Amino acid sequence: MCLLVEPSLFEKTELGDFQAINDPKTTLSELDKSAQERMYLKLVEEIERITSSCN
């Protein structure tokens, strides 16, 4: 799971095969502060979901 912070060529690299938590066309740096906070929350929730299924 990736969180794309700045615009990049993510989709054109081998990493592009991995799912990003955010849309590669809308990176964290392009969001306002409240949208960034929601993205962090989404990431934490996804990490919790994945780790809870491992227990």
Buried (B, 14 or more C-beta within 10 A) or exposed (E): EBBBEEEEEBEEEEEBEEEBBBEBEEBBEBBEEEEBEEBEEEBEEBEEEEEEEEE
